[in-house]
């Protein structure tokens, strides 16, 4: 595939995942990928400033401005359509979305654990790492997956494991998992941009890089 993959990045807070994408596109580690729009659920997201610095168009769509999840979701995806994006990339987006049929297997998310462990409603942010430590798990990591209309449920694209150390705190484990995320998410997006990803039911097959 030689065409550029146009993506929308959805954010809510600090924008660290967005910044990672911007840096990798800038230095050539993420190729044939263009961030066409950044959509934030909060006007105070630091990620909006990252987008402006990189001259990326932005939009703010607040959940409180809509009477239902469906109408909020429609507003978000309308902006994605207006930007003619090929893929919607959730990067720390904390609002529930209803994904339209036309975007099936065109929305990605990253979860800070190895799905199907420590995932689902209520498992987000530090709550995930606290649960991993409480359970006594020896491995954690991150999962990049296609998002569907259930929490942390869509087909898994790739996963990266990290060790859970004896003296870990939620903060130290979160930092180690985030380093894995910084590698795994761009790798998954690159595979999609290369046309190497094929979804067969719940299985995602990734052809080797040329």
C-alpha positions in Angstrom: 0.0 0.0 0.0 1.4 3.4 -1.0 -1.5 5.7 -0.1 -1.4 7.7 3.1 -3.6 6.5 5.9 -5.6 9.4 7.2 -6.4 9.0 10.9 -8.4 10.9 13.5 -7.0 10.8 17.0 -9.5 10.9 19.9 -8.3 12.3 23.2 -9.6 13.4 26.6 -6.6 14.3 28.7 -2.8 14.7 28.5 -2.4 13.7 24.9 0.7 11.6 25.5 -0.3 8.9 23.0 -1.0 11.7 20.4 2.4 13.2 21.0 4.0 9.8 20.5 2.3 9.6 17.1 3.3 13.1 16.1 6.9 12.5 17.0 7.1 9.2 15.1 5.4 10.7 12.0 7.8 13.6 12.2 11.0 11.5 12.4 9.9 8.9 9.9 9.3 6.0 12.3 5.6 6.0 11.4 5.3 6.1 7.6 2.4 6.9 5.3 0.3 8.0 8.2 -1.3 11.5 8.5 -3.2 12.8 11.5 -6.1 14.5 9.7 -7.9 15.7 12.9 -7.7 15.6 16.6 -11.0 15.4 18.5 -11.1 16.0 22.2 -13.9 15.4 24.7 -12.6 18.2 26.8 -11.6 21.8 25.9 -8.8 21.6 28.5 -7.0 18.6 27.1 -3.3 19.3 26.8 -3.3 17.2 23.7 -5.1 20.0 21.9 -2.0 22.2 22.3 0.2 19.4 20.9 -2.1 19.3 17.9 -2.0 23.0 17.4 1.8 23.1 17.6 1.9 20.4 14.8 -0.7 22.4 12.7 -3.2 19.6 13.0 -6.9 20.6 12.8 -8.8 20.1 16.1 -12.4 19.8 17.3 -13.9 19.7 20.8 -17.0 17.5 21.2 -18.2 17.4 24.8 -20.5 14.7 26.1 -22.5 17.2 28.1 -23.6 18.9 25.0 -25.7 16.0 23.8 -28.8 14.3 25.4 -27.7 10.8 24.5 -24.6 8.7 23.8 -25.9 8.1 20.3 -26.1 11.8 19.4 -22.7 12.4 21.0 -21.2 9.6 19.0 -22.8 10.8 15.8 -21.2 14.2 16.3 -17.8 12.6 16.8 -18.0 10.4 13.8 -19.5 13.3 11.7 -16.2 15.1 12.3 -14.3 12.1 11.3 -16.2 11.8 8.1 -15.7 15.5 7.4 -12.0 15.0 7.7 -12.2 12.0 5.3 -10.3 9.7 7.7 -9.6 6.0 7.1 -9.1 5.1 10.7 -10.2 6.4 14.1 -7.6 6.0 16.8 -8.6 6.3 20.4 -5.7 7.7 22.4 -6.9 8.0 26.0 -10.4 8.8 25.0 -12.5 8.4 28.2 -16.1 8.7 26.8 -18.2 5.8 25.6 -18.9 5.8 21.9 -21.5 4.0 19.8 -19.5 2.9 16.7 -21.6 3.1 13.5 -21.6 0.1 11.1 -19.6 2.0 8.5 -16.7 2.2 11.0 -16.6 -1.5 11.9 -12.9 -2.5 12.2 -12.0 1.1 11.5 -11.7 2.2 15.2 -8.7 1.2 17.3 -8.1 1.4 21.1 -5.2 0.6 23.4 -5.9 -0.9 26.9 -3.2 -1.0 29.6 -3.5 -4.8 30.3 -3.5 -8.1 28.5 -7.1 -8.5 27.4 -9.2 -10.5 28.4 -7.6 -10.0 31.8 -8.2 -6.8 33.8 -10.6 -5.2 31.3 -14.2 -4.2 30.9 -16.4 -1.5 32.5 -14.5 0.3 35.3 -11.0 -0.9 34.3 -9.2 2.2 33.1 -6.1 4.2 34.1 -4.6 3.4 37.4 -7.5 1.1 38.4 -6.1 -1.4 36.0 -2.6 -1.4 37.5 -4.0 -1.5 41.0 -6.1 -4.6 40.1 -3.0 -6.3 38.5 -1.0 -5.8 41.7 -3.9 -6.8 44.0 -4.3 -10.0 42.1 -0.6 -10.9 42.3 -0.2 -11.3 38.5 3.4 -11.8 37.3 2.8 -10.3 33.8 0.9 -7.3 32.5 1.2 -5.3 29.4 -1.0 -3.6 26.8 -3.4 -4.6 24.1 -4.2 -2.8 20.8 -7.5 -3.9 19.5 -10.3 -2.9 17.2 -13.1 -1.2 19.2 -16.7 -2.4 19.1 -19.7 -1.5 21.1 -18.6 -3.4 24.2 -15.8 -2.4 26.6 -12.4 -3.8 25.6 -14.0 -6.5 23.5 -13.1 -6.0 19.8 -10.6 -8.2 17.9 -7.0 -8.0 19.3 -4.5 -6.6 16.8 -1.4 -7.1 19.0 -0.2 -7.3 22.6 3.0 -6.6 24.5 3.8 -8.1 27.8 5.8 -6.6 30.6 6.9 -8.1 33.9 5.3 -7.2 37.2 8.2 -6.6 39.6 8.1 -7.5 43.3 8.4 -3.8 44.4 6.0 -2.4 41.8 3.5 0.3 42.7 0.7 1.3 40.4 2.9 4.2 39.3 5.9 2.2 38.4 3.9 -0.5 36.7 1.9 2.1 34.7 5.2 3.7 33.5 6.5 0.3 32.3 3.2 -0.5 30.5 3.2 3.0 28.9 6.6 2.4 27.5 5.2 -0.8 25.9 2.2 1.2 24.6 4.5 3.7 22.9 6.0 0.9 20.8 2.9 -1.3 20.3 0.4 1.3 19.2 2.5 2.8 16.4 3.4 -0.7 15.3 -0.2 -1.6 14.9 -1.1 1.6 13.0 1.9 1.0 10.7 0.7 -2.5 9.9 -2.7 -1.1 9.0 -1.2 1.7 6.9 0.9 -1.0 5.1 -2.3 -3.0 4.3 -0.9 -6.0 6.2 -3.9 -6.4 8.6 -6.8 -8.7 7.8 -9.7 -9.4 10.2 -11.3 -12.8 10.1 -14.1 -12.9 12.7 -12.3 -12.4 16.0 -8.9 -13.2 14.6 -6.6 -10.5 13.3 -3.9 -11.7 10.9 -0.9 -9.5 10.3 1.4 -10.2 7.3 5.1 -9.8 7.8 6.6 -6.4 7.1 8.4 -6.3 3.7 
